[in-house]
Amino acid sequence: MHIKWNALAQTAGFSFGITVAVVAVFALGILALSRRESALTARQGEAAPAAGSGRLALAGAYACFGVCAAAVVYGLVLIAGQ
């Protein structure tokens, strides 16, 4: 049995990179939800947030979570063999 170490290293590196990217995008989605909560709280307080900043943050959060969901579904399709 011969192990192709180069292919194994490429696969491990690609998997690590994609994992870090998905986690970073998910963290950005969480940050966007946090910014939305801050905008909604500031709207009730004395500070006036920028108009529509809560909606923009919510749209960004949905986009980030959509990218994460797409990556998970794509991985499941690859595992299931289509």
N, C-alpha and C positions, 0 to 999 in steps of 0.2 A: 504494500500500500504506500502510495506516494502522496504526501501532503503538499499542496501548492501554497506555500507560506505567503507569497506575495498577494495572492487572491484573498487569503484569510485576513491579512493585514488591511487590505483595501476595504473588505466588507466590514471589518470591525471599526475602521476609521469612519466610513460612511455612516454606519449605524450610530456611532457616537455623535457625529456632527448633526444628524437629523434629530437625535434625541435632545441635544442641547438647543437646537433651533425650535423644536416644538415646545419645550419647557419655557424658553424665552418668550415665545409668542403667547403662551398661556399666561405668563406673568404680566405681559403687557395688557392682556385682557382684564386681569384682576386690577391692575393699576388704573385702567380706564374706568372700571366700575367704581373704584375708590374716588377718582376725580369727579365722577357724576354725583356721588353722594356728597362730596365737598361742595359742589356747585349748588345742589339742592339745599344743603344746610345753610350756605352763605346767602341764598336767596331769601331765606326766612329771617336771617340776621341782619346786621347793619351794613355789611359789605354787599355791593352789587356786582354779581358775576357778569361775564360777557354774555350777551344774548345768544341763546342756543347752545351754550357750552355743555349743558347736561345732555342734550340730544346728540351732539357730536361725539361725546365720550361714550354714550350708549351704543352708537353706531360703530365706533371703533372696537368696543368690547365684543359686539356681535361678530364683527369681521374677524377678530382674533380667534374667538371660539369656533367660528366656522372653519378657519384654516386648520385648527387643531382637530376638529371632527373629521375633516377631509383626510388629514394625514392618518388618523386612526382607521378610517374606513378603507383607505388605500392599502394600509398594512394588512388588514384582515382579508382583503381581496387577494393580495399576494400570498398569504398563508393558505387560504382556502384553494388556491389554484384555479380561480375563476370558474 
